[in-house]
């Protein structure tokens, strides 16, 4: 990602931001279904949050 133009970086950033927001919404929906999150749901939330961390790290790499 080092040789991207500013426009390409902006496009990639927007794509990653959208992906991050979709993942956030998934977590919110899981938590909204039940007050008490089951072990299965918590595992799913943890998986999604790991994907969110990966996406966040990808956005940081754009501007290194």
SULSUL-V771559 format. One record per residue. N is the residue number from 1. SS is DSSP state (~ for helix, > for strand, _ for the rest). PHI is phi as a letter, one per 20 degrees, with the letter a starting at -180 (none if undefined). OMEGA is omega in whole degrees, -180 to 180 (none if undefined). Layout:
BEGIN
N|SS|PHI|OMEGA, N|SS|PHI|OMEGA
END
This chain:
BEGIN
1|_|none|-176, 2|_|f|-172, 3|_|e|179, 4|_|e|175, 5|_|f|179, 6|~|g|179, 7|~|f|179, 8|~|f|177, 9|~|f|180, 10|~|f|179, 11|~|f|179, 12|~|f|179, 13|~|f|180, 14|~|f|178, 15|~|f|179, 16|~|f|178, 17|~|f|178, 18|~|f|179, 19|~|f|179, 20|~|f|-179, 21|~|f|176, 22|~|f|178, 23|~|f|176, 24|~|g|-180, 25|~|f|177, 26|~|g|179, 27|~|f|-180, 28|~|f|-180, 29|~|f|178, 30|~|f|-179, 31|~|f|-179, 32|~|f|-178, 33|~|f|-179, 34|_|b|176, 35|_|f|177, 36|_|e|-179, 37|_|e|179, 38|_|f|177, 39|~|g|179, 40|~|f|178, 41|~|f|180, 42|~|f|176, 43|~|f|178, 44|~|f|178, 45|~|f|179, 46|~|f|178, 47|~|f|-179, 48|~|f|-180, 49|~|f|175, 50|~|f|176, 51|~|f|178, 52|~|f|178, 53|~|f|179, 54|~|f|-180, 55|~|f|179, 56|~|g|179, 57|~|f|177, 58|~|f|179, 59|~|f|178, 60|~|f|-179, 61|~|f|-179, 62|~|f|-172, 63|_|d|175, 64|_|e|none
END
